[in-house]
Amino acid sequence: MEQKGVQLDRETFSCSICLDLLKDPVTIPCGHSYCMSCIKTHWDGEDQRKIYSCPQCRQTFTPRPVLVKNTMLADLVEQLKKTGFQAAPADHCYAGPEDVACDVCTGRKRKALKSCLTCPASYCENHLQPHYDAPPLKKHKLVDPSEKLQENICSRHDEVMKMFCRTDQQIICYLCPVEEHKGHDTVSAAVERTERQRELEVSRQNIQQRIQDREKDVKMLQQEVKTINRSADKALEDSEKIFTELIRLIQKRSSDVKQQIRSQQETEVRRVKELQEKLEQEITELKRKDTELKQFSHTEDHNQFLHNYPSLSQLSEPTDSSSINIRPLRYFEDVTAAVSELRDQLQDILRDKWTNISLTVTEMDVLLSEPEPKTRAEFLKYSCEITLDPNTANTLLLLSEGNRKAELMRQQQSYSSHPERFTGCYQVLSRESLTGRCYWEVEWRGEGVEVAVTYKNISRDGGSCECGFGGNDKSWMLCCDTDSYESWFNSIRTLVSGPQSSRIGVYLDHRAGILSFYSVSETMTLLHRVQTTFTQPLYAGLGLNFYRDTAELCKLK
């Protein structure tokens, strides 16, 4: 009881405006007391109406009351401060704007400690006590303070809703089944809650199981990231060592060639200079001999001339100059040609092997894959710049536009002989190999063209099915005519329906084994789709059947 009296003192000597102990307390005509500055500020706001009210009881006064300090109350407050008591903080017991207020409190309301779903009302600690003490109230359902108690009242019958209509999936009161819910499947809200609670527990178990599964997946992916990083780092390190060895080997061979050339250069220069010196000595000797003979020719004594002639007329053996070739010499040009040939062979090897390396890198087994594109904008994200390889073009195909356009001509083109050239089929392949995800478009004109992809090892010599696109198991082809489409693979023909278009889009997902042909206009229309397993890098192919027909790989970037 003593503690309750202390609590009463705290409330009695607190200003209901500032919620602190009274400062310069004044008592207004209705009997309520406030801090002088607090009530002045409150009434200053009511000066325009000339009607002044009490913030607690709302009693009005006219004219504005004169405020006089309540000295006795001020003394009591000072004595209260000396005892160490302070006014209770507002957020400790009184309801603020965001709190649920007690429905029983009068004047300034306290915070609600519980809400009763049966009453329905909210109660502070003091007013809630009967629900703990009175036997009839002990059966009421108490919950955390709620401002939505009115939602539990039936708007039609003004009764607490304790029933649930399973037919309409709606909470109702006990009178509803008599009228609008008559004949419906109804149970108590408690029974329905129990049933839903069981379903909720099952859902929670499923969620918890999914959480465990996903956590395992996350750990697996985290481990996968570490594995990928370790593998990539090891591959980079090993590749760097291998390329360093290759570079060192090439540098060694370059040094050997330089040394051999310089050595042979010195040998040949020395041989030439030795011959040159012999020839120069012979010239000197011949000049001396010529001078001697000239002088001898002027001898006046016939007998002396004849006597000395046999010894003076004899000449030394000339230097053999048969090794001097008067035709132009190539010297070391053959070495340059041999090195150039080696370079070309290495380029071919690197190009072919690089395709396999690139395919190995891009075809890694991954856990997640991106969805297949649907709009042209999505396809264009995978667009690739490809050109036609003149070494594969049939000699009747004219390549232009930077080797992106092919046209079937009547006259032979001046291509050099090459083992990769198509000899019987009017076809040409791309220079670039295709792996990963690729997209390109072909613009065609004329009576009909073939848009294809193929392995590099397709046959080239002759006009048999083994060489033609779609006539074997190494190539896939869409034949485009002015009024129809056909797809070919391994000599099997399939009719294809779709809107006619002069532009064909080709989408390749090498790893997923997807090859799709699209009719491209304002929209993308799928014409034909292949699902298979690609075992080698692919090359784009174009085939022409009629003179003056053209097909061009479009620039998309």
C-alpha positions in Angstrom: 0.0 0.0 0.0 3.0 2.3 0.7 4.2 1.9 -2.9 0.8 2.7 -4.2 0.8 5.9 -2.2 4.1 6.9 -3.7 2.7 6.3 -7.2 -0.3 8.5 -6.3 2.1 11.3 -5.2 4.0 11.1 -8.5 0.7 11.5 -10.5 -0.7 14.2 -8.3 2.2 16.5 -8.6 2.8 16.1 -12.3 1.8 18.5 -15.0 -0.4 16.8 -17.6 1.0 19.0 -20.3 4.8 18.6 -19.9 4.5 15.4 -17.9 7.2 16.6 -15.5 6.9 17.7 -11.8 5.1 21.0 -11.5 7.2 24.1 -11.9 5.6 27.4 -10.5 2.3 25.5 -10.1 -1.0 27.4 -10.6 -4.5 26.1 -10.0 -7.1 27.2 -12.5 -10.9 27.7 -11.6 -11.8 24.1 -12.4 -9.3 22.9 -9.8 -6.7 21.3 -12.0 -3.1 22.4 -11.6 -0.4 23.0 -14.2 3.0 24.6 -14.6 2.5 28.3 -15.1 4.4 28.4 -18.3 2.6 25.4 -19.7 -0.9 26.7 -19.2 0.1 30.1 -20.4 1.4 28.6 -23.7 -1.8 26.6 -24.0 -4.1 29.6 -23.5 -2.0 31.8 -25.8 -3.1 29.4 -28.6 -6.7 30.1 -27.7 -6.5 33.9 -27.7 -8.2 34.3 -31.1 -11.4 32.5 -29.9 -11.3 34.4 -26.5 -12.5 31.1 -24.9 -10.0 29.3 -22.7 -10.3 25.7 -21.7 -8.8 23.2 -19.2 -6.6 20.6 -21.1 -7.9 17.8 -18.8 -11.7 18.4 -18.2 -12.3 20.8 -21.1 -14.2 23.3 -18.9 -14.1 26.7 -20.6 -13.6 30.1 -19.0 -14.4 33.6 -20.2 -12.5 35.9 -19.8 -9.0 34.5 -19.5 -8.4 33.7 -15.8 -5.6 35.5 -14.0 -2.9 33.0 -13.0 -1.5 33.1 -9.4 1.2 30.8 -8.1 -0.1 28.2 -5.7 2.5 28.6 -2.9 1.3 25.6 -0.9 1.5 23.3 -3.9 4.9 24.7 -4.8 6.2 23.9 -1.3 4.8 20.3 -1.5 6.6 19.8 -4.9 9.8 21.0 -3.4 9.4 18.6 -0.4 8.7 15.8 -2.9 11.8 16.5 -4.8 13.9 16.4 -1.6 12.5 12.8 -0.9 14.0 11.7 -4.3 10.8 11.0 -6.1 10.4 12.1 -9.7 7.5 12.2 -12.0 6.9 9.0 -13.9 8.3 9.2 -17.5 5.5 9.4 -20.1 6.7 6.3 -22.0 6.7 4.3 -18.7 2.9 4.2 -18.0 1.0 6.7 -20.2 -0.1 5.9 -23.7 1.6 7.8 -26.5 0.4 8.3 -30.1 1.8 4.9 -31.2 0.6 3.0 -28.0 -2.7 1.2 -27.4 -4.5 3.1 -24.6 -6.5 1.5 -21.7 -10.3 1.7 -22.5 -11.2 2.1 -18.8 -8.9 4.9 -17.8 -10.4 8.4 -17.6 -8.6 11.6 -18.2 -5.0 10.8 -19.3 -5.0 7.2 -20.3 -2.3 4.6 -19.5 -0.7 2.1 -21.8 -2.7 -1.1 -22.3 -0.9 -4.2 -21.0 -3.4 -6.7 -22.6 -6.4 -6.7 -24.9 -9.3 -9.0 -24.2 -10.9 -10.6 -27.3 -14.0 -11.5 -25.4 -14.9 -8.1 -23.9 -13.5 -6.7 -26.4 -11.4 -4.0 -24.7 -7.8 -3.1 -23.8 -6.7 -2.7 -20.2 -3.7 -1.2 -18.3 -2.1 -3.0 -15.5 -4.5 -1.7 -12.8 -7.7 -2.3 -14.8 -6.6 -5.7 -16.0 -6.4 -7.2 -12.5 -10.1 -8.3 -12.4 -9.3 -10.6 -15.4 -6.8 -12.3 -13.2 -9.0 -12.3 -10.0 -12.7 -12.8 -11.1 -13.5 -16.4 -12.0 -15.9 -15.4 -14.9 -13.2 -13.2 -16.4 -10.4 -15.7 -16.1 -11.9 -17.6 -19.1 -11.6 -14.6 -21.4 -8.9 -14.7 -24.2 -6.2 -12.1 -23.4 -3.7 -11.1 -26.2 -1.0 -8.5 -26.7 -2.5 -4.9 -26.9 -4.3 -4.4 -30.2 -6.1 -1.5 -31.8 -8.0 -3.8 -34.1 -10.4 -5.3 -31.6 -13.4 -3.8 -33.4 -12.6 -6.1 -36.3 -13.6 -9.0 -34.1 -17.1 -7.6 -33.7 -19.8 -8.7 -36.2 -21.0 -5.6 -38.0 -24.4 -7.1 -38.6 -25.2 -8.5 -35.1 -22.7 -6.5 -33.0 -21.5 -9.7 -31.4 -18.0 -11.1 -30.9 -17.1 -13.3 -33.9 -16.1 -16.7 -32.5 -17.2 -18.9 -35.4 -15.7 -19.7 -38.8 -17.6 -20.4 -42.0 -15.6 -22.9 -44.0 -18.0 -22.5 -47.0 -17.2 -18.8 -47.3 -13.8 -18.9 -45.6 -15.0 -16.1 -43.3 -15.0 -15.4 -39.5 -18.6 -15.0 -38.2 -20.5 -14.6 -34.9 -22.8 -17.2 -33.4 -25.9 -15.6 -34.9 -24.6 -15.6 -38.5 -25.3 -19.3 -39.2 -29.0 -18.6 -38.5 -29.3 -16.1 -41.3 -26.8 -15.4 -44.2 -24.6 -18.4 -43.4 -27.5 -20.8 -42.9 -26.7 -24.4 -44.0 -23.0 -23.6 -44.3 -20.2 -25.7 -42.9 -19.4 -23.7 -39.7 -17.1 -24.5 -36.8 -15.7 -22.6 -33.8 -12.8 -20.3 -34.5 -10.8 -22.4 -32.0 -11.4 -25.6 -34.0 -10.5 -24.0 -37.3 -7.4 -22.4 -35.7 -6.3 -25.8 -34.5 -6.7 -27.3 -38.0 -4.9 -24.3 -39.6 -2.2 -24.5 -36.9 -1.5 -28.1 -37.9 -1.3 -27.0 -41.6 0.9 -24.2 -40.5 3.2 -26.5 -38.7 3.4 -28.7 -41.8 4.2 -25.6 -43.9 6.8 -24.6 -41.4 8.4 -28.0 -41.5 8.4 -27.8 -45.3 10.0 -24.3 -45.2 12.5 -25.4 -42.6 13.4 -28.4 -44.8 13.7 -26.1 -47.9 15.9 -23.8 -45.8 18.2 -26.7 -44.9 18.2 -27.8 -48.6 19.0 -24.3 -49.8 21.7 -23.9 -47.1 23.2 -27.1 -48.4 23.0 -25.8 -51.9 24.6 -22.5 -50.9 27.4 -24.4 -49.2 27.8 -26.5 -52.3 27.9 -23.4 -54.5 30.4 -21.7 -52.2 32.6 -24.8 -52.4 32.0 -24.8 -56.2 33.3 -21.2 -56.4 36.4 -22.2 -54.5 36.9 -25.2 -56.7 36.4 -23.1 -59.9 38.9 -20.4 -58.6 41.5 -23.0 -57.6 41.1 -24.8 -61.0 41.3 -21.5 -62.9 44.3 -20.4 -61.0 46.0 -23.7 -61.6 45.1 -23.6 -65.3 46.5 -20.1 -65.6 49.7 -21.1 -63.9 50.2 -24.2 -66.0 49.2 -22.4 -69.2 51.6 -19.6 -68.4 54.4 -22.2 -68.0 53.5 -24.0 -71.2 53.3 -20.8 -73.2 56.6 -19.7 -71.7 58.2 -22.9 -72.8 56.7 -22.5 -76.3 58.0 -18.9 -76.4 61.4 -20.1 -75.2 61.4 -22.8 -77.8 60.6 -20.4 -80.6 63.2 -18.0 -79.3 65.7 -20.8 -79.3 64.8 -21.8 -82.8 65.0 -18.1 -83.8 68.4 -17.9 -82.3 69.6 -21.1 -84.0 68.4 -19.7 -87.4 70.1 -16.4 -86.8 73.4 -18.3 -85.9 73.2 -20.6 -88.9 72.5 -17.7 -91.2 75.4 -15.6 -89.8 77.7 -18.6 -89.9 76.8 -19.4 -93.5 77.0 -15.8 -94.3 80.6 -15.6 -93.1 81.5 -18.8 -94.9 80.0 -17.6 -98.2 81.5 -14.1 -97.8 84.9 -15.6 -97.1 84.8 -17.9 -100.2 83.8 -14.9 -102.3 86.5 -12.7 -100.9 89.1 -15.5 -101.4 88.1 -15.8 -105.1 88.0 -12.0 -105.3 91.6 -11.8 -104.0 92.9 -14.4 -106.5 91.2 -12.6 -109.3 92.7 -9.3 -108.2 96.2 -10.9 -108.0 95.7 -12.4 -111.4 94.7 -9.0 -112.8 97.9 -7.4 -111.3 100.0 -10.1 -112.7 98.4 -9.8 -116.1 98.9 -6.0 -116.1 102.6 -6.5 -115.3 102.9 -9.1 -118.0 101.1 -6.8 -120.5 103.6 -4.0 -119.7 106.6 -6.4 -120.1 105.2 -7.6 -123.4 104.6 -4.1 -124.6 108.2 -3.2 -123.9 109.5 -6.4 -125.5 107.5 -5.6 -128.6 109.7 -2.6 -129.2 113.0 -4.7 -129.3 114.8 -3.7 -132.5 117.2 -6.7 -132.6 115.4 -9.5 -134.5 117.6 -12.2 -133.2 117.1 -11.2 -129.5 113.3 -10.9 -130.0 113.1 -14.4 -131.4 115.5 -15.8 -128.8 113.4 -14.4 -125.9 109.9 -14.7 -127.3 109.3 -18.4 -126.2 109.9 -17.5 -122.5 108.0 -14.2 -122.5 104.9 -15.4 -124.4 104.0 -18.1 -121.9 101.1 -17.1 -119.5 100.3 -18.5 -116.1 97.2 -20.7 -115.7 94.0 -18.5 -115.2 92.0 -18.8 -112.0 89.0 -21.1 -112.3 85.9 -18.8 -112.3 83.3 -21.5 -113.1 81.9 -21.0 -109.6 80.9 -17.5 -110.5 77.3 -17.7 -111.6 76.2 -14.7 -113.7 72.5 -15.5 -113.2 70.7 -13.7 -110.3 71.4 -15.4 -106.9 68.6 -15.9 -104.3 71.1 -16.1 -101.4 69.0 -16.5 -98.2 65.5 -15.9 -99.7 64.8 -19.6 -99.4 65.3 -19.4 -95.7 62.7 -16.6 -95.4 60.3 -18.7 -97.5 60.9 -21.7 -95.2 60.4 -19.6 -92.0 57.2 -18.1 -93.6 55.9 -21.5 -94.3 56.6 -22.5 -90.7 54.8 -19.4 -89.5 51.7 -20.2 -91.7 51.7 -23.8 -90.4 51.9 -22.6 -86.8 49.1 -20.2 -87.4 46.9 -22.9 -88.8 47.8 -25.2 -85.9 47.2 -22.5 -83.4 43.9 -21.5 -85.0 42.6 -25.1 -85.0 44.0 -25.9 -81.5 42.8 -22.6 -80.1 39.3 -23.5 -81.2 39.5 -26.7 -79.1 41.0 -24.8 -76.2 38.3 -22.1 -76.4 35.6 -24.9 -76.6 37.1 -26.6 -73.6 37.0 -23.4 -71.6 33.5 -22.3 -72.5 31.9 -25.8 -72.4 32.7 -26.2 -68.6 30.0 -28.0 -66.6 28.1 -25.3 -64.7 25.3 -25.8 -62.2 23.2 -22.8 -63.4 22.4 -21.7 -67.0 20.8 -18.6 -68.3 17.3 -18.8 -69.8 17.0 -18.9 -73.6 16.5 -15.5 -75.3 13.0 -14.6 -76.4 13.1 -11.1 -77.9 15.4 -9.9 -80.6 17.1 -7.5 -78.1 17.9 -10.5 -76.0 19.3 -12.5 -79.0 21.4 -9.5 -80.0 23.3 -9.8 -76.6 24.9 -12.9 -78.1 25.5 -11.5 -81.6 28.9 -12.4 -83.0 30.9 -10.9 -85.9 31.7 -13.6 -88.4 33.2 -13.5 -91.9 33.5 -15.9 -94.8 36.6 -17.9 -95.4 37.8 -17.5 -99.1 39.8 -20.7 -98.8 36.5 -22.6 -98.5 34.5 -20.8 -101.1 33.5 -22.6 -104.3 35.2 -21.0 -107.3 31.9 -19.7 -108.7 31.2 -17.8 -105.5 32.1 -14.1 -105.4 32.9 -12.8 -102.0 32.5 -9.1 -101.2 31.6 -6.6 -98.4 34.7 -7.6 -96.4 34.1 -11.3 -97.0 30.6 -11.2 -95.5 28.6 -11.4 -98.8 28.5 -14.3 -101.3 27.1 -14.2 -104.8 26.8 -17.2 -107.3 28.4 -16.2 -110.6 28.7 -17.8 -114.0 32.4 -17.3 -114.3 35.2 -18.8 -112.2 36.8 -16.6 -109.6 40.6 -16.4 -109.3 41.0 -18.4 -106.1 44.2 -20.3 -105.4 44.1 -24.1 -104.9 43.3 -25.1 -101.3 42.4 -28.4 -99.7 39.4 -26.8 -97.7 37.7 -25.5 -100.8 34.3 -26.9 -101.8 34.7 -28.1 -105.4 31.3 -29.4 -106.4 28.8 -27.6 -104.0 28.3 -23.8 -104.2 29.1 -23.4 -100.5 31.3 -21.4 -98.2 32.1 -21.5 -94.5 32.8 -18.9 -91.9 36.4 -18.2 -90.9 35.5 -18.2 -87.2 34.5 -21.2 -85.3 31.4 -21.1 -83.1 31.2 -22.2 -79.5 29.2 -21.1 -76.4 26.2 -18.9 -77.2 26.2 -17.2 -80.6 23.6 -15.4 -82.7 23.9 -14.1 -86.3 21.6 -13.1 -89.1 21.7 -13.7 -92.8 20.1 -11.4 -95.4 19.4 -13.2 -98.7 18.1 -12.2 -102.2 17.1 -14.3 -105.1 15.3 -17.6 -105.6 16.7 -19.6 -102.7 19.7 -20.0 -100.3 20.9 -22.4 -97.7 21.7 -21.2 -94.1 23.7 -23.8 -92.3 26.0 -24.8 -89.5 28.6 -27.6 -89.9 31.6 -29.3 -88.4 34.9 -28.5 -90.0 35.5 -32.1 -91.1 32.6 -32.0 -93.7 33.8 -33.4 -97.0 34.8 -30.8 -99.6 35.7 -32.6 -102.8 32.8 -33.3 -105.2 29.0 -32.7 -105.2 27.8 -35.7 -103.2 25.6 -35.6 -100.1 28.7 -36.0 -98.0 29.7 -32.5 -99.1 26.3 -30.7 -99.2 24.8 -29.0 -96.2 22.2 -31.2 -94.5 23.1 -34.2 -96.6 25.2 -35.8 -93.8 25.5 -36.1 -90.0 28.0 -33.3 -89.8 25.8 -30.3 -90.8 22.3 -28.8 -90.2 20.7 -26.7 -92.9 17.6 -24.5 -93.4 16.7 -24.1 -97.1 14.9 -20.8 -97.8 12.9 -20.5 -101.0 10.6 -17.6 -102.0 7.5 -19.5 -100.8 8.6 -22.2 -98.4 11.2 -23.5 -95.9 12.8 -26.9 -95.5 15.2 -28.2 -92.9 17.8 -30.9 -93.7 20.0 -33.2 -91.6 21.6 -36.4 -92.6 19.6 -36.3 -95.9 16.3 -36.2 -94.0 14.0 -33.5 -95.2 11.5 -31.7 -93.0 8.9 -29.2 -94.2 8.9 -26.0 -92.1 6.1 -23.5 -91.9 6.5 -19.8 -91.0 6.3 -16.3 -92.3 8.5 -15.5 -95.3 11.3 -13.2 -94.6 14.5 -12.1 -96.4 16.4 -12.2 -93.1 17.0 -15.4 -91.1 18.3 -15.4 -87.5 20.4 -18.3 -86.2 20.8 -18.9 -82.5 23.3 -21.5 -81.2 23.9 -22.7 -77.7 26.7 -25.1 -78.2 26.9 -26.5 -74.7 23.1 -27.0 -74.4 23.0 -28.5 -77.9 20.4 -26.0 -79.2 20.3 -24.7 -82.7 17.3 -22.5 -83.7 16.4 -20.7 -87.0 14.1 -17.7 -86.9 12.2 -15.6 -89.4 13.3 -12.0 -88.5 10.9 -9.1 -89.3 9.3 -6.8 -86.7 9.0 -9.9 -84.6 11.0 -13.1 -84.2 9.2 -16.2 -85.3 10.8 -19.6 -84.6 11.0 -21.7 -87.8 12.9 -24.8 -86.7 14.7 -25.9 -83.6 17.3 -28.6 -83.2 18.1 -30.3 -79.8 21.2 -32.5 -80.0 24.7 -32.9 -78.6 27.4 -31.1 -80.5 30.8 -32.8 -80.3 32.9 -30.4 -82.2 33.1 -26.6 -82.8 30.7 -25.5 -85.5 31.1 -23.1 -88.5 28.4 -21.0 -90.1 27.7 -22.0 -93.8 26.0 -20.4 -96.8 24.9 -22.2 -99.9 23.6 -20.7 -103.1 21.7 -22.6 -105.8 20.8 -20.0 -108.5 23.0 -17.6 -110.4 22.9 -14.0 -109.1 21.5 -15.2 -105.8 23.2 -13.5 -102.8 23.5 -14.2 -99.0 25.1 -11.8 -96.6 26.2 -12.1 -92.9 24.6 -9.0 -91.4 26.5 -6.5 -89.2 24.6 -6.5 -85.9 26.9 -4.4 -83.7 
